[in-house]
Each structure stands twice: as C-alpha cells, then as structure tokens.
C-alpha cells in the first residue's frame, strides 16, 4: 500500500480520496500518482473530462483540445503543490491520459506498479455522480490491486475500527490478504468480524462460535465478533459500520460462481458506494 493511484475528475469526492491517499502515504512511507483521463471529446464526455465547456463548431474544434489540456495540467499541478502543505515529504506525481477512463486506470496500475487505487465515489444520484460511481464500480470488478472508495471528507484520517464482513464458513486462499495489509498499517485498530444474518439462516450463538473458530484458526488479534440481522448483506454491513463508527471496511471479492454471496462483487459495489466509511475491496484467487 505504498504506491497509491488517485484517479481524479476534480470533483469534491475525488478530492476527499486524494486527502485520504496523502495521509495513507504518510503512514506507509509511500507515494501518490494523480491521474486524470480525457475521454474523446463529444457527447461521451462525463465527469472525468469536465474541465472545459462544450465543444463548439468551426475553428474551436482544434483550439479547444489544446486549451483543455493546458487547463487540466494546471489543475493537476495545483493538486500536486497542495500535497506540500497537506503531507510534506510525500512524493506526488501527476499523469494526464486520453481514452477510456477504466482502460486508462488499468494501464496506469500496471505502468506505475500501483498497489492501491483510492477513488472518490458517491451514492447514485445525479448524472455526474452516477458517472463517477460507475467507474469506481468498474475498478472494484477489474482492478488487479485493492481499491479504496472514499465518499466523504476525512481531514484527520485515523483508523481505530476496521469492519471485516464475511460468512466465516470457510477460508478461501488469499481471502485475508487485504485485511492483513490494512492491519499492518494500523496495528492498533479494533477488528470487527461481522456476519449479517439474512432470513434467520443460523442461530446467532452458532455464528458467534464460527467466528471465534475462524479468528483462532487465522491467529487474528484485537478482534471482536459481531452478528446482526438485516434484509440483505449490504444493508447490514452499512448499518453496523455506522453503529461502531467504523473508519475502514475491508471486503474480499471473487467472481467465481458457487461461492458465498458475501464474495460477490455486486455486494462490495453496493457497500462501496453507500456506506459512510472508506471501503476497500480486493480480489483473491
């Protein structure tokens, strides 16, 4: 979690993500890469290419792209300089790319050896925020490294409570890798091992015992079990995270069929774009 990528569309949510990324880089001794993507100019443009206004006709067709690039570079440079005040000593570089947003982010991950993407997101509402959140959802599904979604301002980002939602019925290889990375950065944080009962699947006492066996098997420390009931997993996760004032939610995902509902990317996407605290998702084998 040292090489951090922050895709930005210059929205408030993207800036919240940038602030968190800078603070994380301070914790880990890492660096931050800012990325803005200019999609092909035209009706397909959205939040990630909203620096300028609409394209005019005639000679403006050639002038506008140059002005847009200049304005975008200036805004990236301003953000880079902001890091000197917010997180002195954290190296920050910026990159401007053209093309499809998700493809450009994936290429940047590979090019810069990124091990964490921090993205702004917002619960689906207006068209612009739908655009922003849809790219966060795509990265949750496609990114080869963990993705941390940030929806609110965290001027002082301190992690005291980590929520790890899981079903605890098994331990697929790699399912705890991301959690252990977060605990390595914040070893004093309290770990909440959460299971949401949907439709009275199991008696809460039996689920508590299962969580305890899981924690002992994997030698987890500073943990506590939590079993709640809700109409669906994402709702239970959001409500519990709010009740304990969680600072970070960690969710492993796997696209393979036949595994628990908990491991489906769709559950992670719902939590990542609705729960108040930052939510980190990652794939495992």
PyMOL commands that set and color helices and strands:
alter all, ss='L'
color gray80, all
select helices_A, chain A and resi 12-28+47-49+60-86+101-112+127-142+177-185+204-217+233-243+261-263+265-272
alter helices_A, ss='H'
color red, helices_A
select strands_A, chain A and resi 3-7+31-38+92-98+116-120+146-150+161-165+190-197+223-229+248-253+278-283
alter strands_A, ss='S'
color yellow, strands_A
deselect
rebuild
show_as cartoon
